[in-house]
Amino acid sequence: MATQNRPLSPHLQVYRLPLTALLSITHRMTGVGLTFGTLLLAWWVTAAAYGQAEYAQVQAFLGSWIGLILLLGFSFALFFHLCNGIRHLFWDFGSYFELHETRRADIFVLIGAAALTAATWVMVL
Amino acid sequence: MTTNTTSLRSALGHARGLGSAKEGTHHWWLQRVTAIALVPLTMWLVASIIALSGFGHEAFVVWFGRPVNATLMILFLGVAFHHAQLGMQVFIEDYVSHHGMRTALNLLVKFACYGLATLSIVSILTIAFGA
């Protein structure tokens, strides 16, 4: 029957996403994560305005292992979203849409995000 | 008589250029404007956090007590929360199909973003003015 030969759109359960597509959905996920991360930023800034004791509480939480894991995720999400966001701005100009160019940019984004995260933590710790 | 035979759009619709959503590229454009502004602001904030990371409350107050730092931080907070709210709207509109739920989530995100932005900015101003 002709209806069985119709092309299907990529189905997420059987279609292996190419790296560019994985980075695309990661851009959205990091964006949502960073929005929740702003709670931490707002807490930090507000506590500082309330005073020394409140600020020390935030520092104690961020220095705990759960705080450090959150900050590690926060920093990588931030740098990934920053690097991939710059790639999106190039796309907005209509550049770098060719397959080999997107693949090269994928690598740049991943290495850039990892390097910036590593550099930040080397300076902090 | 010169008529456009390739488009079904009315001349008025074409001149306004807003499309069916009646807002044109406003949302898309603001997302880009805030994104471009956030590139240098984010790098400045990361550098500030690295500089403050080893120190306590006193260092925070001294750093954000300086007018240029307070200005950059307030700009970051305003632009970042605006960008977050714009992005979350796209996310919610793409993945939440229930109409009422979509509207409720959009309202919640917008109120939360502007509430947190205002709270954070007032906090920086409190420090900057030394209250």
gemmi code that builds the backbone of each chain (N, CA, C; Angstrom):
import gemmi

chains = {
    "A": [
        ("MET", (0.824, -1.213, 0.000), (0.000, 0.000, 0.000), (0.854, 1.256, 0.000)),
        ("ALA", (0.434, 2.235, -0.748), (1.225, 3.446, -0.900), (1.388, 4.191, 0.424)),
        ("THR", (0.359, 4.125, 1.264), (0.420, 4.894, 2.515), (1.540, 4.427, 3.441)),
        ("GLN", (1.981, 3.147, 3.260), (3.031, 2.634, 4.147), (4.423, 3.138, 3.760)),
        ("ASN", (4.544, 3.682, 2.563), (5.857, 4.127, 2.106), (6.090, 5.622, 2.294)),
        ("ARG", (5.179, 6.237, 3.000), (5.373, 7.672, 3.203), (6.588, 7.910, 4.094)),
        ("PRO", (7.360, 8.992, 3.805), (8.518, 9.285, 4.664), (8.071, 9.662, 6.072)),
        ("LEU", (8.828, 9.225, 7.066), (8.524, 9.568, 8.453), (9.473, 10.665, 8.917)),
        ("SER", (8.992, 11.503, 9.807), (9.893, 12.477, 10.411), (10.766, 11.725, 11.415)),
        ("PRO", (11.979, 12.241, 11.700), (12.875, 11.535, 12.608), (12.181, 11.245, 13.935)),
        ("HIS", (12.042, 9.966, 14.265), (11.385, 9.610, 15.517), (12.434, 9.429, 16.595)),
        ("LEU", (12.223, 10.101, 17.730), (13.275, 10.180, 18.750), (13.695, 8.824, 19.301)),
        ("GLN", (12.772, 7.820, 19.246), (13.131, 6.542, 19.846), (13.954, 5.644, 18.920)),
        ("VAL", (13.911, 5.913, 17.614), (14.662, 5.060, 16.696), (15.729, 5.824, 15.923)),
        ("TYR", (15.705, 7.152, 15.983), (16.604, 7.966, 15.192), (17.740, 8.456, 16.074)),
        ("ARG", (18.979, 8.109, 15.710), (20.124, 8.571, 16.494), (20.413, 10.026, 16.140)),
        ("LEU", (20.284, 10.896, 17.125), (20.451, 12.323, 16.874), (21.892, 12.633, 16.483)),
        ("PRO", (22.102, 13.417, 15.415), (23.467, 13.862, 15.120), (23.943, 14.838, 16.205)),
        ("LEU", (25.257, 15.021, 16.284), (25.832, 15.854, 17.347), (25.223, 17.260, 17.355)),
        ("THR", (25.019, 17.845, 16.161), (24.466, 19.195, 16.076), (23.086, 19.262, 16.730)),
        ("ALA", (22.288, 18.189, 16.528), (20.952, 18.151, 17.119), (21.032, 17.987, 18.635)),
        ("LEU", (22.004, 17.171, 19.079), (22.200, 16.990, 20.526), (22.588, 18.318, 21.188)),
        ("LEU", (23.474, 19.075, 20.506), (23.888, 20.362, 21.053), (22.718, 21.342, 21.048)),
        ("SER", (21.861, 21.211, 20.037), (20.709, 22.104, 19.937), (19.764, 21.914, 21.122)),
        ("ILE", (19.457, 20.645, 21.452), (18.554, 20.405, 22.581), (19.264, 20.714, 23.889)),
        ("THR", (20.597, 20.516, 23.928), (21.352, 20.879, 25.128), (21.313, 22.385, 25.361)),
        ("HIS", (21.288, 23.157, 24.261), (21.198, 24.615, 24.390), (19.909, 24.993, 25.127)),
        ("ARG", (18.827, 24.341, 24.757), (17.546, 24.611, 25.423), (17.575, 24.160, 26.877)),
        ("MET", (18.112, 22.948, 27.097), (18.131, 22.420, 28.469), (19.007, 23.276, 29.375)),
        ("THR", (20.169, 23.714, 28.871), (21.018, 24.569, 29.699), (20.336, 25.915, 29.941)),
        ("GLY", (19.577, 26.395, 28.955), (18.848, 27.652, 29.125), (17.839, 27.548, 30.262)),
        ("VAL", (17.096, 26.438, 30.288), (16.119, 26.218, 31.365), (16.847, 26.059, 32.703)),
        ("GLY", (17.947, 25.286, 32.684), (18.739, 25.095, 33.901), (19.276, 26.414, 34.437)),
        ("LEU", (19.769, 27.263, 33.535), (20.322, 28.554, 33.958), (19.236, 29.446, 34.545)),
        ("THR", (18.009, 29.331, 34.014), (16.906, 30.110, 34.566), (16.672, 29.716, 36.025)),
        ("PHE", (16.724, 28.397, 36.311), (16.604, 27.962, 37.704), (17.847, 28.382, 38.499)),
        ("GLY", (18.995, 28.406, 37.829), (20.235, 28.824, 38.480), (20.204, 30.266, 38.955)),
        ("THR", (19.377, 31.099, 38.310), (19.286, 32.496, 38.740), (18.776, 32.597, 40.178)),
        ("LEU", (18.076, 31.553, 40.664), (17.635, 31.542, 42.064), (18.845, 31.627, 42.993)),
        ("LEU", (19.903, 30.881, 42.607), (21.138, 30.881, 43.390), (21.798, 32.264, 43.353)),
        ("LEU", (21.823, 32.848, 42.154), (22.416, 34.177, 41.969), (21.661, 35.219, 42.796)),
        ("ALA", (20.316, 35.158, 42.727), (19.487, 36.123, 43.462), (19.674, 35.948, 44.969)),
        ("TRP", (19.803, 34.691, 45.404), (20.014, 34.411, 46.837), (21.336, 35.013, 47.304)),
        ("TRP", (22.386, 34.800, 46.501), (23.726, 35.300, 46.816), (23.716, 36.829, 46.981)),
        ("VAL", (23.124, 37.516, 45.990), (23.128, 38.980, 45.980), (22.253, 39.536, 47.114)),
        ("THR", (21.080, 38.906, 47.317), (20.159, 39.395, 48.342), (20.740, 39.180, 49.742)),
        ("ALA", (21.368, 38.014, 49.935), (21.973, 37.727, 51.234), (23.055, 38.753, 51.565)),
        ("ALA", (23.810, 39.159, 50.550), (24.865, 40.149, 50.751), (24.284, 41.469, 51.236)),
        ("ALA", (23.085, 41.834, 50.715), (22.449, 43.084, 51.125), (21.924, 42.984, 52.560)),
        ("TYR", (21.517, 41.773, 52.982), (20.994, 41.603, 54.343), (22.101, 41.659, 55.386)),
        ("GLY", (23.293, 41.174, 55.034), (24.391, 41.306, 55.993), (25.350, 40.131, 56.023)),
        ("GLN", (26.293, 40.257, 56.945), (27.404, 39.321, 57.045), (26.956, 37.889, 57.344)),
        ("ALA", (26.025, 37.730, 58.298), (25.599, 36.391, 58.719), (24.899, 35.669, 57.568)),
        ("GLU", (23.998, 36.385, 56.885), (23.258, 35.801, 55.770), (24.208, 35.425, 54.631)),
        ("TYR", (25.194, 36.302, 54.381), (26.166, 36.040, 53.318), (27.000, 34.806, 53.648)),
        ("ALA", (27.350, 34.660, 54.947), (28.145, 33.503, 55.384), (27.367, 32.207, 55.173)),
        ("GLN", (26.022, 32.261, 55.360), (25.172, 31.085, 55.125), (25.263, 30.633, 53.672)),
        ("VAL", (25.167, 31.607, 52.739), (25.252, 31.289, 51.314), (26.618, 30.678, 51.000)),
        ("GLN", (27.666, 31.294, 51.549), (29.017, 30.794, 51.283), (29.202, 29.383, 51.813)),
        ("ALA", (28.601, 29.109, 52.998), (28.707, 27.774, 53.581), (28.004, 26.755, 52.683)),
        ("PHE", (26.806, 27.150, 52.180), (26.083, 26.225, 51.292), (26.862, 25.987, 49.998)),
        ("LEU", (27.353, 27.068, 49.385), (28.069, 26.924, 48.111), (29.388, 26.171, 48.290)),
        ("GLY", (29.949, 26.211, 49.501), (31.196, 25.503, 49.760), (30.993, 24.034, 50.092)),
        ("SER", (29.750, 23.644, 50.410), (29.471, 22.234, 50.702), (29.534, 21.430, 49.411)),
        ("TRP", (29.572, 20.092, 49.533), (29.750, 19.301, 48.305), (28.549, 19.435, 47.377)),
        ("ILE", (27.326, 19.568, 47.961), (26.152, 19.728, 47.091), (26.187, 21.095, 46.393)),
        ("GLY", (26.674, 22.105, 47.115), (26.822, 23.443, 46.527), (27.847, 23.446, 45.405)),
        ("LEU", (28.952, 22.731, 45.628), (30.017, 22.685, 44.610), (29.542, 21.957, 43.353)),
        ("ILE", (28.738, 20.879, 43.549), (28.202, 20.163, 42.380), (27.256, 21.066, 41.596)),
        ("LEU", (26.398, 21.800, 42.345), (25.486, 22.742, 41.682), (26.269, 23.796, 40.901)),
        ("LEU", (27.325, 24.336, 41.527), (28.128, 25.375, 40.872), (28.876, 24.835, 39.650)),
        ("LEU", (29.326, 23.568, 39.750), (30.018, 22.956, 38.607), (29.049, 22.843, 37.426)),
        ("GLY", (27.833, 22.350, 37.700), (26.806, 22.250, 36.661), (26.425, 23.619, 36.126)),
        ("PHE", (26.270, 24.568, 37.051), (25.911, 25.942, 36.696), (26.964, 26.529, 35.753)),
        ("SER", (28.257, 26.365, 36.123), (29.317, 26.975, 35.327), (29.404, 26.333, 33.939)),
        ("PHE", (29.278, 24.997, 33.868), (29.351, 24.378, 32.545), (28.149, 24.783, 31.689)),
        ("ALA", (26.947, 24.800, 32.297), (25.741, 25.207, 31.566), (25.894, 26.636, 31.036)),
        ("LEU", (26.460, 27.496, 31.876), (26.648, 28.901, 31.491), (27.594, 29.027, 30.300)),
        ("PHE", (28.748, 28.335, 30.383), (29.739, 28.449, 29.308), (29.270, 27.752, 28.038)),
        ("PHE", (28.532, 26.638, 28.191), (27.982, 25.977, 27.009), (26.982, 26.896, 26.306)),
        ("HIS", (26.076, 27.467, 27.101), (25.032, 28.334, 26.541), (25.655, 29.579, 25.901)),
        ("LEU", (26.742, 30.060, 26.515), (27.468, 31.221, 25.983), (28.115, 30.885, 24.638)),
        ("CYS", (28.866, 29.767, 24.596), (29.566, 29.377, 23.363), (28.577, 29.028, 22.251)),
        ("ASN", (27.576, 28.205, 22.591), (26.607, 27.816, 21.563), (25.736, 29.000, 21.162)),
        ("GLY", (25.508, 29.926, 22.100), (24.739, 31.137, 21.801), (25.454, 32.004, 20.778)),
        ("ILE", (26.796, 32.079, 20.895), (27.579, 32.849, 19.919), (27.458, 32.182, 18.546)),
        ("ARG", (27.464, 30.835, 18.499), (27.259, 30.119, 17.238), (25.874, 30.442, 16.657)),
        ("HIS", (24.872, 30.518, 17.537), (23.526, 30.873, 17.076), (23.503, 32.265, 16.443)),
        ("LEU", (24.288, 33.192, 17.024), (24.326, 34.546, 16.469), (24.950, 34.530, 15.073)),
        ("PHE", (25.958, 33.661, 14.854), (26.521, 33.526, 13.506), (25.470, 32.959, 12.555)),
        ("TRP", (24.689, 31.988, 13.031), (23.621, 31.413, 12.211), (22.603, 32.483, 11.813)),
        ("ASP", (22.365, 33.420, 12.751), (21.387, 34.479, 12.469), (21.823, 35.348, 11.287)),
        ("PHE", (23.155, 35.389, 11.053), (23.652, 36.140, 9.894), (23.628, 35.285, 8.625)),
        ("GLY", (23.174, 34.027, 8.752), (23.086, 33.146, 7.595), (24.389, 32.442, 7.276)),
        ("SER", (25.341, 32.451, 8.226), (26.636, 31.811, 7.975), (26.738, 30.450, 8.653)),
        ("TYR", (27.683, 29.648, 8.194), (28.059, 28.366, 8.818), (26.927, 27.342, 8.881)),
        ("PHE", (26.134, 27.274, 7.827), (25.052, 26.301, 7.791), (25.442, 25.003, 7.096)),
        ("GLU", (26.609, 25.001, 6.394), (27.030, 23.787, 5.699), (27.359, 22.695, 6.713)),
        ("LEU", (27.138, 21.427, 6.290), (27.299, 20.302, 7.221), (28.686, 20.250, 7.857)),
        ("HIS", (29.740, 20.426, 7.017), (31.095, 20.332, 7.584), (31.375, 21.507, 8.519)),
        ("GLU", (30.709, 22.638, 8.268), (30.907, 23.805, 9.139), (30.208, 23.626, 10.488)),
        ("THR", (28.994, 23.037, 10.460), (28.296, 22.814, 11.732), (29.059, 21.796, 12.576)),
        ("ARG", (29.653, 20.795, 11.909), (30.420, 19.788, 12.656), (31.632, 20.410, 13.327)),
        ("ARG", (32.320, 21.296, 12.595), (33.493, 21.954, 13.158), (33.067, 22.851, 14.328)),
        ("ALA", (31.930, 23.559, 14.150), (31.448, 24.445, 15.214), (31.029, 23.651, 16.454)),
        ("ASP", (30.441, 22.452, 16.234), (30.092, 21.577, 17.370), (31.313, 21.360, 18.258)),
        ("ILE", (32.445, 21.018, 17.600), (33.673, 20.731, 18.335), (34.177, 21.986, 19.050)),
        ("PHE", (34.136, 23.142, 18.339), (34.568, 24.406, 18.941), (33.754, 24.700, 20.197)),
        ("VAL", (32.427, 24.515, 20.092), (31.526, 24.833, 21.210), (31.849, 23.936, 22.406)),
        ("LEU", (32.004, 22.628, 22.144), (32.258, 21.688, 23.242), (33.606, 21.947, 23.903)),
        ("ILE", (34.655, 22.154, 23.066), (35.981, 22.410, 23.621), (35.992, 23.753, 24.350)),
        ("GLY", (35.345, 24.756, 23.759), (35.286, 26.089, 24.376), (34.623, 26.035, 25.742)),
        ("ALA", (33.460, 25.355, 25.812), (32.720, 25.273, 27.077), (33.528, 24.528, 28.133)),
        ("ALA", (34.144, 23.418, 27.718), (34.937, 22.629, 28.674), (36.157, 23.418, 29.139)),
        ("ALA", (36.827, 24.099, 28.208), (38.040, 24.842, 28.556), (37.717, 26.010, 29.491)),
        ("LEU", (36.644, 26.746, 29.203), (36.269, 27.882, 30.056), (35.872, 27.406, 31.456)),
        ("THR", (35.143, 26.271, 31.511), (34.756, 25.717, 32.818), (36.004, 25.327, 33.606)),
        ("ALA", (36.915, 24.606, 32.933), (38.147, 24.167, 33.601), (38.968, 25.367, 34.061)),
        ("ALA", (39.119, 26.372, 33.194), (39.924, 27.549, 33.539), (39.336, 28.268, 34.742)),
        ("THR", (38.000, 28.377, 34.788), (37.349, 29.055, 35.904), (37.634, 28.343, 37.221)),
        ("TRP", (37.501, 26.995, 37.192), (37.686, 26.234, 38.434), (39.141, 26.201, 38.862)),
        ("VAL", (40.056, 26.244, 37.896), (41.472, 26.311, 38.257), (41.742, 27.620, 38.999)),
        ("MET", (41.100, 28.709, 38.550), (41.319, 30.009, 39.194), (40.628, 30.110, 40.548)),
        ("VAL", (39.472, 29.424, 40.687), (38.720, 29.506, 41.940), (39.352, 28.639, 43.029)),
        ("LEU", (39.731, 27.412, 42.650), (40.215, 26.464, 43.670), (41.711, 26.629, 43.969)),
    ],
    "B": [
        ("MET", (-2.114, 48.756, -14.250), (-2.275, 48.452, -12.833), (-1.200, 47.466, -12.398)),
        ("THR", (-0.500, 47.792, -11.330), (0.535, 46.881, -10.853), (0.058, 46.170, -9.587)),
        ("THR", (-0.177, 44.882, -9.720), (-0.550, 44.093, -8.523), (0.478, 42.997, -8.299)),
        ("ASN", (0.665, 42.644, -7.060), (1.594, 41.577, -6.721), (0.885, 40.233, -6.885)),
        ("THR", (1.267, 39.502, -7.921), (0.570, 38.249, -8.200), (1.160, 37.067, -7.437)),
        ("THR", (2.338, 37.236, -6.819), (2.960, 36.099, -6.143), (2.572, 36.017, -4.668)),
        ("SER", (1.985, 37.074, -4.107), (1.661, 37.047, -2.690), (0.178, 37.264, -2.470)),
        ("LEU", (-0.367, 36.531, -1.505), (-1.775, 36.711, -1.145), (-1.920, 37.771, -0.055)),
        ("ARG", (-0.793, 38.306, 0.380), (-0.813, 39.302, 1.449), (-1.375, 40.619, 0.937)),
        ("SER", (-2.191, 41.287, 1.761), (-2.711, 42.600, 1.372), (-1.574, 43.614, 1.447)),
        ("ALA", (-1.747, 44.729, 0.725), (-0.717, 45.763, 0.711), (-0.478, 46.307, 2.119)),
        ("LEU", (-1.559, 46.467, 2.893), (-1.438, 46.992, 4.259), (-0.698, 45.987, 5.160)),
        ("GLY", (-1.059, 44.713, 5.001), (-0.404, 43.668, 5.778), (1.083, 43.609, 5.479)),
        ("HIS", (1.410, 43.789, 4.192), (2.808, 43.750, 3.767), (3.582, 44.916, 4.376)),
        ("ALA", (2.946, 46.108, 4.376), (3.614, 47.299, 4.907), (3.847, 47.170, 6.409)),
        ("ARG", (2.873, 46.603, 7.120), (3.020, 46.470, 8.577), (4.008, 45.364, 8.917)),
        ("GLY", (3.999, 44.300, 8.101), (4.969, 43.221, 8.268), (4.906, 42.501, 9.595)),
        ("LEU", (3.732, 42.365, 10.164), (3.629, 41.766, 11.491), (3.277, 40.286, 11.473)),
        ("GLY", (2.686, 39.784, 10.398), (2.325, 38.368, 10.347), (1.137, 38.040, 11.223)),
        ("SER", (0.849, 36.729, 11.312), (-0.390, 36.306, 11.971), (-0.360, 36.494, 13.487)),
        ("ALA", (0.846, 36.515, 14.073), (0.924, 36.672, 15.523), (0.785, 38.136, 15.936)),
        ("LYS", (0.769, 39.047, 14.961), (0.564, 40.490, 15.187), (1.680, 41.155, 15.984)),
        ("GLU", (2.831, 40.507, 16.082), (3.913, 41.170, 16.798), (5.228, 41.157, 16.021)),
        ("GLY", (5.193, 40.632, 14.781), (6.387, 40.652, 13.946), (7.553, 39.938, 14.589)),
        ("THR", (8.748, 40.537, 14.475), (9.953, 39.879, 14.979), (10.377, 40.422, 16.340)),
        ("HIS", (9.457, 41.096, 17.039), (9.811, 41.763, 18.298), (10.466, 40.808, 19.312)),
        ("HIS", (9.808, 39.673, 19.560), (10.315, 38.716, 20.553), (11.671, 38.157, 20.130)),
        ("TRP", (11.751, 37.731, 18.866), (12.989, 37.170, 18.314), (14.130, 38.183, 18.414)),
        ("TRP", (13.842, 39.432, 18.027), (14.868, 40.469, 18.008), (15.365, 40.792, 19.415)),
        ("LEU", (14.452, 40.891, 20.381), (14.870, 41.194, 21.754), (15.718, 40.075, 22.345)),
        ("GLN", (15.417, 38.824, 21.953), (16.227, 37.701, 22.414), (17.665, 37.867, 21.922)),
        ("ARG", (17.830, 38.338, 20.676), (19.175, 38.560, 20.124), (19.858, 39.751, 20.769)),
        ("VAL", (19.109, 40.841, 20.961), (19.701, 42.035, 21.586), (20.224, 41.691, 22.978)),
        ("THR", (19.398, 40.998, 23.771), (19.827, 40.638, 25.127), (20.982, 39.635, 25.081)),
        ("ALA", (20.964, 38.721, 24.099), (22.047, 37.736, 23.986), (23.378, 38.426, 23.724)),
        ("ILE", (23.385, 39.383, 22.789), (24.628, 40.092, 22.453), (25.134, 40.863, 23.672)),
        ("ALA", (24.221, 41.527, 24.381), (24.618, 42.289, 25.568), (25.175, 41.360, 26.649)),
        ("LEU", (24.629, 40.148, 26.731), (25.045, 39.226, 27.793), (26.435, 38.633, 27.569)),
        ("VAL", (26.942, 38.657, 26.340), (28.277, 38.077, 26.099), (29.336, 38.796, 26.946)),
        ("PRO", (29.514, 40.129, 26.798), (30.520, 40.779, 27.654), (30.100, 40.833, 29.127)),
        ("LEU", (28.808, 41.039, 29.409), (28.361, 41.139, 30.804), (28.625, 39.844, 31.571)),
        ("THR", (28.388, 38.702, 30.900), (28.622, 37.410, 31.557), (30.103, 37.226, 31.852)),
        ("MET", (30.955, 37.582, 30.886), (32.393, 37.412, 31.103), (32.859, 38.294, 32.257)),
        ("TRP", (32.286, 39.500, 32.350), (32.628, 40.386, 33.472), (32.160, 39.775, 34.794)),
        ("LEU", (30.942, 39.218, 34.821), (30.417, 38.638, 36.066), (31.242, 37.432, 36.507)),
        ("VAL", (31.614, 36.575, 35.539), (32.433, 35.409, 35.883), (33.767, 35.871, 36.487)),
        ("ALA", (34.370, 36.889, 35.876), (35.632, 37.416, 36.398), (35.429, 37.966, 37.807)),
        ("SER", (34.310, 38.655, 38.037), (34.012, 39.202, 39.368), (33.859, 38.092, 40.393)),
        ("ILE", (33.117, 37.026, 40.012), (32.887, 35.919, 40.944), (34.201, 35.222, 41.279)),
        ("ILE", (35.062, 35.053, 40.260), (36.370, 34.442, 40.513), (37.158, 35.309, 41.506)),
        ("ALA", (37.115, 36.633, 41.294), (37.855, 37.536, 42.173), (37.305, 37.511, 43.599)),
        ("LEU", (35.975, 37.344, 43.743), (35.348, 37.382, 45.070), (35.340, 36.037, 45.764)),
        ("SER", (35.663, 34.958, 45.024), (35.426, 33.604, 45.534), (36.190, 33.275, 46.818)),
        ("GLY", (37.377, 33.821, 46.972), (38.152, 33.467, 48.159), (37.823, 34.321, 49.382)),
        ("PHE", (36.973, 35.349, 49.202), (36.782, 36.343, 50.261), (35.344, 36.364, 50.787)),
        ("GLY", (35.133, 37.093, 51.866), (33.836, 37.133, 52.527), (32.989, 38.337, 52.144)),
        ("HIS", (32.097, 38.683, 53.056), (31.104, 39.733, 52.848), (31.736, 41.086, 52.548)),
        ("GLU", (32.802, 41.393, 53.281), (33.483, 42.687, 53.133), (33.902, 42.950, 51.676)),
        ("ALA", (34.479, 41.916, 51.047), (34.948, 42.063, 49.662), (33.784, 42.315, 48.705)),
        ("PHE", (32.668, 41.614, 48.944), (31.466, 41.785, 48.109), (30.989, 43.241, 48.180)),
        ("VAL", (30.914, 43.768, 49.422), (30.413, 45.137, 49.638), (31.339, 46.163, 48.990)),
        ("VAL", (32.649, 45.949, 49.116), (33.607, 46.888, 48.513), (33.496, 46.849, 46.983)),
        ("TRP", (33.428, 45.614, 46.420), (33.391, 45.452, 44.961), (32.144, 46.083, 44.348)),
        ("PHE", (30.964, 45.741, 44.909), (29.726, 46.265, 44.323), (29.375, 47.652, 44.854)),
        ("GLY", (30.198, 48.151, 45.785), (30.034, 49.533, 46.227), (30.577, 50.516, 45.203)),
        ("ARG", (31.417, 50.022, 44.287), (31.949, 50.903, 43.239), (30.878, 51.124, 42.161)),
        ("PRO", (30.673, 52.386, 41.763), (29.591, 52.696, 40.804), (29.648, 51.893, 39.499)),
        ("VAL", (30.838, 51.716, 38.931), (30.924, 50.991, 37.655), (30.524, 49.527, 37.837)),
        ("ASN", (30.980, 48.902, 38.928), (30.617, 47.507, 39.178), (29.128, 47.345, 39.476)),
        ("ALA", (28.589, 48.280, 40.262), (27.150, 48.230, 40.561), (26.346, 48.377, 39.264)),
        ("THR", (26.781, 49.289, 38.388), (26.087, 49.507, 37.111), (26.117, 48.243, 36.250)),
        ("LEU", (27.322, 47.635, 36.126), (27.446, 46.431, 35.300), (26.604, 45.292, 35.866)),
        ("MET", (26.575, 45.171, 37.210), (25.806, 44.093, 37.837), (24.307, 44.314, 37.605)),
        ("ILE", (23.845, 45.556, 37.762), (22.419, 45.845, 37.551), (22.045, 45.595, 36.084)),
        ("LEU", (22.944, 45.989, 35.161), (22.703, 45.708, 33.741), (22.616, 44.208, 33.508)),
        ("PHE", (23.588, 43.461, 34.102), (23.563, 42.005, 33.931), (22.251, 41.435, 34.429)),
        ("LEU", (21.842, 41.821, 35.639), (20.632, 41.250, 36.242), (19.399, 41.559, 35.387)),
        ("GLY", (19.257, 42.804, 34.988), (18.085, 43.194, 34.184), (18.052, 42.449, 32.858)),
        ("VAL", (19.193, 42.426, 32.163), (19.248, 41.802, 30.837), (19.132, 40.280, 30.943)),
        ("ALA", (19.816, 39.683, 31.928), (19.797, 38.216, 32.054), (18.396, 37.704, 32.387)),
        ("PHE", (17.718, 38.365, 33.324), (16.366, 37.907, 33.674), (15.402, 38.133, 32.507)),
        ("HIS", (15.606, 39.208, 31.753), (14.760, 39.435, 30.581), (14.978, 38.336, 29.535)),
        ("HIS", (16.254, 38.011, 29.304), (16.623, 36.954, 28.354), (16.064, 35.599, 28.811)),
        ("ALA", (16.166, 35.313, 30.109), (15.677, 34.047, 30.657), (14.171, 33.921, 30.430)),
        ("GLN", (13.477, 34.994, 30.692), (12.021, 35.019, 30.556), (11.592, 34.835, 29.095)),
        ("LEU", (12.355, 35.458, 28.169), (12.054, 35.304, 26.733), (12.292, 33.859, 26.294)),
        ("GLY", (13.406, 33.288, 26.748), (13.755, 31.916, 26.373), (12.774, 30.911, 26.949)),
        ("MET", (12.396, 31.106, 28.212), (11.453, 30.191, 28.854), (10.097, 30.243, 28.155)),
        ("GLN", (9.733, 31.414, 27.643), (8.456, 31.535, 26.922), (8.464, 30.642, 25.681)),
        ("VAL", (9.584, 30.661, 24.932), (9.710, 29.818, 23.741), (9.636, 28.346, 24.131)),
        ("PHE", (10.369, 28.002, 25.201), (10.397, 26.622, 25.693), (8.986, 26.150, 26.073)),
        ("ILE", (8.281, 26.970, 26.837), (6.929, 26.602, 27.297), (5.977, 26.492, 26.106)),
        ("GLU", (6.057, 27.457, 25.194), (5.141, 27.438, 24.042), (5.392, 26.237, 23.127)),
        ("ASP", (6.654, 25.749, 23.105), (6.968, 24.611, 22.240), (6.554, 23.278, 22.850)),
        ("TYR", (6.619, 23.163, 24.172), (6.451, 21.840, 24.781), (5.196, 21.653, 25.626)),
        ("VAL", (4.533, 22.730, 26.009), (3.313, 22.578, 26.818), (2.115, 22.808, 25.901)),
        ("SER", (1.372, 21.733, 25.631), (0.294, 21.852, 24.644), (-1.023, 22.302, 25.255)),
        ("HIS", (-1.218, 22.023, 26.554), (-2.473, 22.418, 27.194), (-2.530, 23.942, 27.317)),
        ("HIS", (-3.579, 24.535, 26.751), (-3.623, 25.992, 26.636), (-3.585, 26.714, 27.979)),
        ("GLY", (-4.412, 26.229, 28.920), (-4.469, 26.886, 30.223), (-3.163, 26.760, 30.981)),
        ("MET", (-2.580, 25.546, 30.927), (-1.313, 25.282, 31.599), (-0.201, 26.151, 31.015)),
        ("ARG", (-0.216, 26.281, 29.681), (0.804, 27.076, 29.002), (0.744, 28.538, 29.463)),
        ("THR", (-0.461, 29.079, 29.499), (-0.628, 30.466, 29.927), (-0.216, 30.633, 31.386)),
        ("ALA", (-0.632, 29.682, 32.234), (-0.303, 29.770, 33.660), (1.205, 29.723, 33.883)),
        ("LEU", (1.899, 28.803, 33.177), (3.349, 28.684, 33.328), (4.064, 29.943, 32.838)),
        ("ASN", (3.579, 30.476, 31.708), (4.179, 31.694, 31.174), (4.055, 32.850, 32.162)),
        ("LEU", (2.894, 32.969, 32.775), (2.682, 34.030, 33.763), (3.596, 33.824, 34.962)),
        ("LEU", (3.664, 32.571, 35.445), (4.489, 32.246, 36.608), (5.953, 32.604, 36.351)),
        ("VAL", (6.460, 32.191, 35.166), (7.864, 32.454, 34.827), (8.127, 33.955, 34.735)),
        ("LYS", (7.215, 34.678, 34.097), (7.417, 36.123, 33.940), (7.390, 36.837, 35.295)),
        ("PHE", (6.423, 36.479, 36.142), (6.350, 37.114, 37.465), (7.604, 36.780, 38.274)),
        ("ALA", (8.026, 35.506, 38.238), (9.196, 35.083, 39.011), (10.447, 35.803, 38.518)),
        ("CYS", (10.636, 35.876, 37.189), (11.834, 36.513, 36.630), (11.896, 37.993, 36.996)),
        ("TYR", (10.791, 38.707, 36.813), (10.828, 40.148, 37.111), (10.886, 40.401, 38.604)),
        ("GLY", (10.281, 39.501, 39.402), (10.370, 39.622, 40.860), (11.800, 39.441, 41.345)),
        ("LEU", (12.453, 38.374, 40.864), (13.836, 38.098, 41.264), (14.782, 39.179, 40.748)),
        ("ALA", (14.536, 39.662, 39.535), (15.377, 40.723, 38.966), (15.288, 41.964, 39.852)),
        ("THR", (14.072, 42.349, 40.234), (13.887, 43.547, 41.055), (14.530, 43.370, 42.424)),
        ("LEU", (14.306, 42.212, 43.041), (14.898, 41.936, 44.355), (16.428, 42.030, 44.289)),
        ("SER", (17.014, 41.427, 43.248), (18.473, 41.430, 43.119), (19.008, 42.838, 42.863)),
        ("ILE", (18.308, 43.593, 42.024), (18.763, 44.956, 41.706), (18.657, 45.854, 42.941)),
        ("VAL", (17.559, 45.726, 43.683), (17.403, 46.513, 44.915), (18.516, 46.155, 45.902)),
        ("SER", (18.884, 44.870, 45.955), (19.958, 44.435, 46.853), (21.284, 45.085, 46.484)),
        ("ILE", (21.581, 45.114, 45.169), (22.825, 45.760, 44.724), (22.797, 47.259, 45.024)),
        ("LEU", (21.642, 47.885, 44.824), (21.514, 49.321, 45.108), (21.697, 49.589, 46.600)),
        ("THR", (21.145, 48.704, 47.430), (21.292, 48.843, 48.887), (22.773, 48.864, 49.260)),
        ("ILE", (23.534, 47.957, 48.643), (24.970, 47.894, 48.910), (25.687, 49.112, 48.318)),
        ("ALA", (25.298, 49.459, 47.099), (25.958, 50.572, 46.411), (25.763, 51.896, 47.159)),
        ("PHE", (24.561, 52.083, 47.725), (24.293, 53.333, 48.448), (24.698, 53.243, 49.914)),
        ("GLY", (25.246, 52.084, 50.302), (25.783, 51.917, 51.645), (24.767, 51.979, 52.759)),
        ("ALA", (23.532, 51.512, 52.477), (22.484, 51.573, 53.503), (22.667, 50.461, 54.533)),
    ],
}
model = gemmi.Model(1)
for chain_id, residues in chains.items():
    chain = gemmi.Chain(chain_id)
    for i, (resn, *xyz) in enumerate(residues, 1):
        res = gemmi.Residue()
        res.name, res.seqid = resn, gemmi.SeqId(i, " ")
        for name, pos in zip(("N", "CA", "C"), xyz):
            atom = gemmi.Atom()
            atom.name, atom.element = name, gemmi.Element(name[0])
            atom.pos, atom.b_iso = gemmi.Position(*pos), 0.0
            res.add_atom(atom)
        chain.add_residue(res)
    model.add_chain(chain)
structure = gemmi.Structure()
structure.add_model(model)
structure.setup_entities()
